[in-house]
Amino acid sequence: MQQTSRQAIFRLTALWALCESGLGGWMHALGLPFTGFFVGGFAVLIISLIAWHSGFSMKAVLQSTLLVLAVKAAVSPQSPPPAYIAVAFQGLTGALLLGLLPFRAGAFLFGLIAMLESALQKVLILTILYGKALWEALDLLFKGIAKDFHLNTDASFSKWVIIIYSMIYALWGLILGYWMGKLPGQIAGKADWVHRHLPDTADEETPAGNKKKPRTARMLPVLLTMLLIAAVLLLNKNDIGKAGYVVLRTAAVLTLLLFVVNPLFRWLIAKWLQKTRNRQRGSLQEIGALLPELRANLRPAMELSKQHASGLSRFRLFVLSMIVLALYPKEK
């Protein structure tokens, strides 16, 4: 692998680390809904480029994955276990599929599997948190609405919600796979245009959406969902006991997650990070030094995409601009 390829892989790894350590606020500033949907897509695209520049070396992609996990653990130690699992899954899946299959075929399959995992992981977390009662409450709510419209249906509304939700993520994964196949050529062809049209903006504070929310604010959606489930079950006289069970079960699961699972996981991550720092101290320091430079590109890339695109094309131009600026830095 040539020196230029190694530099490209390293800078893309740093960009992936920036994506994982806090890109949600900037995506929100672009006016895009479902921020996590696009942040996950951004990461998948970067992994495909790391594979491309490494000559589809599985070892190179896995090394980048470990570095990103280490940076995430150092910069965002408060991240829950599923966040690390998602990064590890994307890196491992990308290494295997892009390393073993032709690029176009591997890209399609990688995008599909990575996005489906993201969707199913969210469904699994909801089920762990609220139990089967969440889906039962959705079914009861739907049946109550159908009854008001004098409709008789025995269909499981919750199953259709999960199926449609997963299909949306699967379709997005296929779109990403199609884009991956064209992305290397688009970056080379768009580099000059991005540099010519890049607005001269001062590096300002990251949008508020990127800041860590207080624990009470983060817990509010959980509490509201729990109360909504209990309220729906209370409306059905046969499920009064289930309403109390949902509240107690969710409280017990939250207590276990917050005071047992998360502290234990953070301790394990801290131990692993200490060993990783000893082995890859130089690489981690270099990535840490690159992050401010890459973060400074966020606002110009965001403004450029707002000025020249709208809707989904805005995300596409933002991603292209960030990758171009990472691989072809502005001359100082």
N, C-alpha and C positions, 0 to 999 in steps of 0.2 A: 504493500500500500504506500503510495507516494506521500510526501510531506504535506502537500496541499490537501489530500484526502483526509489525512489525520487531523489537520486543522479544521476542516469542514465538519468532521464528525464531532470534534470537541466543542465547536461553537454551537452546533445543533443540539448537543447534549446539554449545554448551558441554557439554550432556549427552552428545551423540554423542562429543565429544572425550574426555570422562571414560570413556565406555564403551570406546573404542579404546585409551586410555592405561593401562587396568588395571582390569577389572571381574571377571576370572576368579576371584579369591579370594572375592569376595562371592557369586558364583554357587555356588561350591563350598560356602560356608557355608550356603546355602539347602538343601543336601542334594540338589542336582540333579546327575545324571550328565551326561556329555558337555558339559562347560562351554562349549567353543567353539561347540557347536550352539546354545546359548541366547544367548551373547554376540552371535553373528552375527544371530540373530533380533531381539534388542534393537535393534541398529543399523538393521536394515531398517525396523522400526516407527518409529523416530525420523525416518528419512529421509522416510517417508510423511507424517508430521506437519509436517515442514518444507515439503513440497510443498503440503500442505493450507493452512497458514497464509500461504503466499506467493501463494495464488491459482493454484497449479500452475505457477509460474514456473520454467522450466528454469534460467535464469540464477541465481536465488536458491539452488537446490539445488546447482548447480555451485560457487557461491561458498562455500557451507557446506562442501562436500567439500574444497575447497582449504584452508580454514581448519583443518579437522579433520586433514588430512594434515600441515599445518605444526605443529600442536600435538603430534601423534604423533611427528613427527621431533624436536621439541624435548624432549619429556618421555620418550619411549622410543626413543632413537637406536639401541639394540641390536636393535630389531625387524628380522626378516629381510625381504628384498624381497617375498615373497608376501603379507605382512601389509599392505604399502602397496598392492599390486596389488588385493587384495580390497576395501580401502576405496574406491579409485578406481573399481573396477568397479561396486560397489554405488551409489556416488554418480552415476556417469554413467548407469547403467541406470535408476535411480530417476528421474533428471531427464528422460530421454527418454520412458519409459513413462507416468509419472504426468503428464508435461506434454502428451503427445499423445493419450492415451486417456481415456475416461471413468474416474472415480476407481475404481469397483468393479472394472472390467475391468483397468485398469492395476495395481491393487493385487494382484490374483490373479497376473497375469503377472510382475510385479516380484518377488513373494515366491518364485514357482516358479523363475525364472531365477537370482535371487541365491543361493538355497540350493543349486541344482544346480551353480552355479559353485564354491561352497564345497566341495561333495563332490568334484567332478572335479579341483579344484585339489589336494586332498589325495592323490587317486589319482595324479595326474601327478607330485607331489613324491616319492611313494614309488617310482614307476617310475624317476625320474631318480636317486634315491639308491641303489636296490638293483638296478635293471635288470630285465630280463625274468625273471631267475632267481627273483625274489620270487614271481611268479605261478606259475612252474613248480614251485617248492617247495611252494606251497599245493596244487597239483594232485596232486603226489606224496604229500603227507601225507594228503589226502582218499582217494586210491586205496588207500593202505596201510590206512587205517581201514576202508574198504569191504571190502577183501579179508579182513580179520579177521572180518568179519560175513558172509563168503561171498556178497558182493554184487558183481556185475559191472557196472561203469559206465564209460562213456567220456566222461561229461559233464565240462566244464571247471568245476571248483569255483571257481577264481579269478574267472571271468566272472560266475558267479552271485553271488559275494560283492560284486563291484563293482555289479552290477545292483540287488541288494537294498539295498546301502548308498545308492546314488543314489536309489532309490525312497523310502527313509525320509526323505532330505533333501527330495525333491520333495513328499512328503506334508506335511512340516513347512512348506514354502514356501506350499502352498495353504492350510494352517491359518492362517498368518500373513497371507496375502492376505485371507482371510475376516475376520480380526480387524481388519485395517487399515480395512476399510470401515465398521466400527462404532466404531473407537477414538476419533475426535473427540467423538462424542456421549457415550461412556462416561466420558471424562475430565471433561467438564463436569458430568455427573450424579454423579460419584464424588468430586468435589473436597471438598465439605463433609464427607462421611463419612470421608475419609482424614484430614482435619484434626482431626475429633472423636475418632477412635480412635488417632491417632498416639501411640505410647508416648514418654514423656519419658526418653530415654536419652542418656547422656553420649557425646560423640564419642570413641571409643576407637581404638586402633591398628587398621589394616587387617588382616584375617585373613592368616595366613601364606601362604595359597595365592596371594596377590596380589603377594608379594615375588619379586624376581628370583632364580631358582635359580642355584647355581654351575654353571659350564660342565660340570664332571664329571657333575653330576646330570642335566643336560639331555642329555648325550651317552649316558648309560647305556641308555635305551630303544633308541637306534640301534645300539649295540654288541651288545646282547642279541638284537635282531632279526637282525642280520648273522650272529651265531653260530648262531642257530636255523636260518636258511636254509642255512648251510654244513653244519650237522649233518644236516638232512633230505636234502640232496644227497649227503652222504657215505654215507648208508644205502643209496643206490642206486649200485651199483658202476659203472654206466655214466656217472655224473655226478661222479666224484671230482675230475676236472679243473675242473669248474664250481665246486666248493666253494672252491677256492683262488682262482679268478677272481672270485667274489663278494666275498671278503675284500679282495683287491687293488683291485677296481673301486670298492667302497664307500669304502675308505680314500682312493683318488685323488679321488673326487668330493667327499668331505668336505674334503680339503685344498684343493681348488679353491674350494669354497664359502666356507670359513672364512678363507682367506688371500688370495683374489683377488676373488671376486664380492662378498662382503659388504663388505670395505673400500672397494672401488670404488663400490659402491652408496651407502654411507654418505657418501663424499666428494661424490657427486653430490647427495644429499639435503641435505647441509650447504650446498653452493653454492646450491641452489634455495631453501633456508630463509632464507639471508642476503638474497637478492633479495626474497623474500616479506615478510620483516620490514620491509624498507625501504618496500614498497608498502602493507602493511596493518598497520603497527606498532600503531596504535590499537586495531584489532579484536583482534589477538592479545593485547595487554595486557589488554583487557577480559575476554576469555575466560579468561586466566590468573588474573585476579582473581575470576572466578566459580567456578572449579574447587573451591576450598576449601569454599565454601558448598554446592555440589552434592554434594561428597564427604561433607559432614557429614550429608546426608540418607540416606546408604547404610544405616547401622545402624538408624535408626528404621524405614525402609521394610522392611528385612529382618525385624526383629522383628514388625512389623505383619503381614507376609505369613505368618510362622510361626504367629502366634496365631490367624489367621482363615482359613487355607487349608492345603491339603495337596496333594502331587503336582504336576501341571501347573498347577493353579489357583494354587499358591504363586508360580510364575513370573509368571503373569498379574497377580496382585495386586501383586507387587513392581514390575513394570514400570509399572503404572498409578500406583502410589504415587510412584515416582521422577519420572514425567512430571508428575503433579499438583503435586508439590513444586517442580519446576523452573518450571512455568508460573504457579503460585499460591504464591509463597514464604510461609513462616510469618511472621507479624507479630512483629517484635522488641519 
